[in-house]
Amino acid sequence: MAFTYRYARPALTVDCVVLGLEASDADAELRVLLVKRGEAPFAGRWALPGGFVKVRDDGDQGESLDDAARRELVEETGVAIAHLEQLYTFGAPKRDPRGRVVSTAYLALVRPGDHLVTAGSDAAEADWFAVSGALDGTIALAFDHRAILTLAVTRLRAKVRYAPIGFHLLPKKFTLGHLHKLYEVCAGRPIDASNFHKKAAKVLVRTGVLQDTGEARRGRHRPAPRYRFDERAYERAVEGGFSFEI
């Protein structure tokens, strides 16, 4: 049975903020996956991967928001991610020149090297960019995607205080130095290395979240032990509450 509605219905979209870490022994940089729009509006401008949710007025009524986000991410970038965290819903009038469009944004943390990025669908290109450049306007983003990215980075910085991070960002094996750089990048400020290492040893190693691999990275200084995340201990820490104030 068909229904008519007194009120106009907005279009519904999803946008995906996929963050990754590019790290070396000397430095680390937070990066975001962007696509170059191949169609109007904002053709030729970089944007977060995303698009319209498939809806129907009958039957199963289309797809869920989560399914739409995963589908759009694969179609536009070739990147498949099982878990996307719902970030926020953006619905300000005039955020999209095509009409009233409400978008639910999602956040994911990944290792860029684990994913082959290939542009598809209506995306002309897809690539990783420094988050700093996207936030300071060096890279002009389409729609209100700068505001969406800003909120995602804010969420990540808050997450540092109550949840272990790094499982999806760092290599399988890493040193406490790598973990320290990751926390500095995510927190957006310098962190005393000595205090960080002591707290990491006390909180992360003692609780089993970090496991010593028995290997070490050798360089000009004394060998640095390599660690890995214990996935079960990590998940328990995420679910059961966690405190790692830095």
N, C-alpha and C positions, 0 to 999 in steps of 0.2 A: 504494500500500500504506500503510495507516494504522499509526502507531506510538503506543505509550503510553510515558510517561516516569515514572520513579520520583520525580522531584523536581518540585515545583510551579514553574511558570514565571511570572515577574513580568510585569506589563503594561509596555509600552514607549511613552514619549512623547517629544516634542521641545518645546523652549522657545526663543524667539527674542529676543535682546537687540538691538534696533535703536536705535542712537544717532545723534543729529543735532545740529547746531550752530545756535544762534540767535545771530546776531552783528550788532552795529551798530558805528559808528565809535567808540563810547564803551565798549562792554562786549560780553561774549560769555558764553553759557551752554550747557552740555551738557544735552541733553534725551533722554528715552527714550520710546519708543512703548509705551503700555500699553492694555489692554482691560479694560472692566468686565465681570466674569463675570455671565452671565445665568442660570446654573444652579448648584445645589449641587455640591460644597462651596464655601464662600466666596462664595456668591451676593451680588452687589452690591459686592464688593471688587475693587480693581484688580490686574491680573496681567500678566505677560509673555504675548505672543501664543504660542499653541502648542496641542498636543493629542495625541491618540493616533495612533501609527503604524498604518497599515492592514496587517494580517498575515493570512496564510492558511496552512493546513496542507497545501495541495496546489498544483500548478501553479507559478506564479512566486513564490509565498510572500508576495506583497504588494508594498509599496513600500520604497525605500531610505530611510535616515534623512534624507539631503539632500532628496529629493523630498518627504518628509513635512513637513519644515520649511518649504520654499517653499510647499507647498499650504496649510498651516495659516495662514501669514502672509497669504496672499491671501484666504483664506476669512474670517478674523477682522478684517482691517484694510483689505483692498483694495490693499495694498502688495506689488508684485512686485519681487523682488531676485534677480538671476541668481546672484550669488556670496555665500554665507554661510560664514563661517569657523567650523569646529567648535571650541567653546570647552572643554567639559569634560562629563563624565558624572556626574550626581548620583544616588546610589542609596541614601541612608541609609534604614534602616527607619523607618516612620511619617512619612515626609515627605509622604505623601498619605493622608488618612483613609479613602479608598476601598479601600485595600489596598496591596500591595507594588508600587510603581510606580518604574521607573528612567527618568530623563529625560536625554537628550543636549541640551545647550544650544549655541546658535549665536550668533555675533556678526556684526553688519553695521553699517557706517558709511554714512550717507546724507545728502543735503541734504533737509531736511524739505519745502522748497518745491517739490521735484521730484515729490512724491508726494501724491495726493489720498487722504486717510484716510477710509474708510467702514466702519463696523462691520457685521459679518455673522456667519453661523454662530451659535455660542452666545454671542457677545459682544454685550452690551447697548449698549456705547459703545466708542469707540476715540479716543485723543487723545495729544498730546505733553505730557510733564511734565518739570519740572526734575529732573535726576538727584539733585541735593542733597536735594530733598524726599523722594525715594523711599528714599534711603540713611539719612537721619536719622529716619525714622519718621513724618514729617509725612503722607506718603501710606502707609497701611497696605497692604502687598502680601500676596497669597494665597500659600499653600504656603511653600516656601523661596526664593521669588523675590528676596527682598532679598539672600540669600547669592549667588544666581546673578548678580545685577546688580553686587554688590561685586566678584566675581571678574572680570567683564567690564571694569569700570573699571580694575582692577589690571592686566589684560592690556593695555588701551589705554595706560596710563601707562608700562608697560615697552616697548611698541612704539615710543614716541617716541624711544627711545635707539638703535634699530637699523633703523628703516624710516622712509621719508618718509611723513608723514600729511597729510591735508588734501584729497587729490584728490577724495574722495567727500563731503567736509564743507563746503568753501568754495565760494563762487560761482565761475562760470567765470572771472571776472576779479576780482582782489583786490590789495590793497596788502600790503607787508611788515608793516604795522601789523596788518592782519587776521590774517595768518599768526602773528604774535607772540601775539596774543590767543588764537588757537586752541591754540598750544603751552602757554600758561599754563594754560588750562582743562584740557587733557589731562594736563599734568604735575601739576596740583593745587597749584601754588606760583608765586610771582612769579618772573619771569625778566627780568634786566636788558635793557632795550630796545636800548640802544646795542650791547652785545655780540651780542645776537641778530641785529640787522640786519647787522653785520659778518660773522658766521658764515654767515648765510643767503646773503649776496652771494658769499662765498668758496666755499661747498659747493654750494648749490642752484643759483645762477645760473651759476657757472663750469662745472658738470657738465651743464648743459642741462635739469635737472629743472624749473627755472623759466625762462620765456621772457618778456622784456619785450614788452608789447603795443604800445608806442609811445604809449599813452594815459596820462593822469594824472588823479587825483582832486584837485579843487581845493577849498580851504577857507580857513580863516583863516591857515593856515601855508603854507609853500611847497608846490607841487604834489607829490603822492606818486605815483610811477610805479605803473601797474597791471601785474600779472603774470598769467600763466596757466601751468598745468602742461602740460608736454610729455608726452603719454601714453606714448610709446615710451621716452623717457628715464626716466620715472617707473617703468615696469615693469622696465626694466633695473636700476634702483637697487634695486627690491624683490627681484628675483631674484638679483642678483649681490653682495649685501651692501652695507651702507650704514652710515655713522657720522656722526651729527649730535648729538654730546654737547652738552647745554645746561645 
